[in-house]
Amino acid sequence: MKYVEIVGGLLLNPREYTRLVTREKNPFIQGFFTVILTSLGVSFLSSAVVWKLMPIWIRLMGFSIAGASYVYVAIQMLIPTIVLSSIICWVLWGTLTHFLALALGGGAELTSFLGLIGYSWATQFLILLALFFFPIYPPATLYLIPFAVAGSFIWALYVNINVVQELYILSRKEAVIATLAPPLAFTILYIFSILIQYALSLTEVLL
């Protein structure tokens, strides 16, 4: 099967294409390629949008020339940061889900699973579409981005839950638990860390 056919098939009919893809070969390389490709696209377009808006923001905030130079350096770091973050999220989410699926009685290879969920990063084309609106009508991008991010994540969840269910031969409930537990755990830890930082800062002010 061609790469485009595999991506489209997994996004629209993940359970059937999970069987077809794993029957042919280990999808790890192409899944990794999908993560890199989509994260590069999102990071380049995001950097272009931020770069366009930054002079306005610098003027409004009253930055000095020296301060503004640091801001532009930070923008240049946006691309490698987004790409690296995507790779880390892909590996962490996939690995934790893999071991949860094994604990629930499933059985599959980690590399095959990572490759399959790597294809789900292609749902970020919704974010790319939102960013493409910026040169035409900038406010449209600002309005669409939250919906595009949410839609991309929900679609990726749908793909990954079905992949887990089919690849590890689990029930729907078990697949949902294995897939949702890692991002939920990280979200709770993130909120908890913010609350701790807020409590510490409030304590310093009161004391």
Buried (B, 14 or more C-beta within 10 A) or exposed (E): EEEEEBBBBBBEEBBEBBEBBBEEEBBBEBBBBBBBEBBBBBBBBBBBBBEEEBEEEBEEEEBEEEEBEEBEEEBEEBBEEBBEEBBEBBBEBBBBBBEBBBEBEBEBEBBBBBBBBBBBBBBBBBBBEBBEBBEEEEEEBBEBBEEBBEBBBEBBBBBBBBBBBBBBBBEEEBBBBBBBEBBEEBEEEEEEEEEEEEEEEEEEEEE
